[in-house]
């Protein structure tokens, strides 16, 4: 029997030790419309164990060599492949023969937001995403307009996915316990996951707006060289946290047509 893996601080590892919560996270996947699943950061496989019981093809992607060795010793299943790799650097086009796949995992908190952004870049193949984050990050991703915590990740994620906060997890069920509470969410890709505007511009408008979130859009978007006529539009008198995703799309369309008409 391979000995347990020690959690490494530099990798942001906190190993979940509660079987019921692991099973509950495994069950957050709807498994509708896909049969491939990528688990990020499996550690010692407490979630992996429940995923391999399902009728899926599972790739468990782990950066920590000790964990990879442990998983390969412990779990021998036809539907599991353990891959030693860094998700943020890995070329996802090499996974699952170009088929769709879901992502799940107990994500290392220090890279969880980057994992979400990489998922958005690859959303054409990722119809579903579930997993555990630091609670405040999970809540922020699922937040709606009008809230102080609504921000860049809320808008960009919800432009392409329906986001739902599922449940909270206390620090006591981890080894070592993190200093914060955790939260589990589910993202289900929208039927229309391309935007009716320039998507690069949309990302830029959202990020620029929230970088000075206390200012009105008229002031925070000055770098876009907006015409005086466009700046009279009532939308520019609002602050970014007041705008819904669809209003951000409309704002991007206005800026796009303004740029066309001023050239």
Secondary structure, 3 states (H helix, E strand, C coil): CCCCCCCCHHHCCCEECCHHHHHHHHCCCCCCCCCEEEEECCCCCCCHHHHCCCCCEEEEEECCHHHHHHHHHHCCCCCEEEEECCCCCCCHHHCHHHCCCEEECECCHHHHHHHHHHHHHCHHHCCEEEEEEEHHHHHHHHCCCCCCCCCHHHHHHHHHEEEEEEEEECHHHEECCCCCCEEEEEEEECCCCCCCCCHHHHHHHHHHHHHCCCCEHHHHCHHHCCCHHHHCCHHHHCEHHHCCHHHHHHHHHHHHHHHHHHC
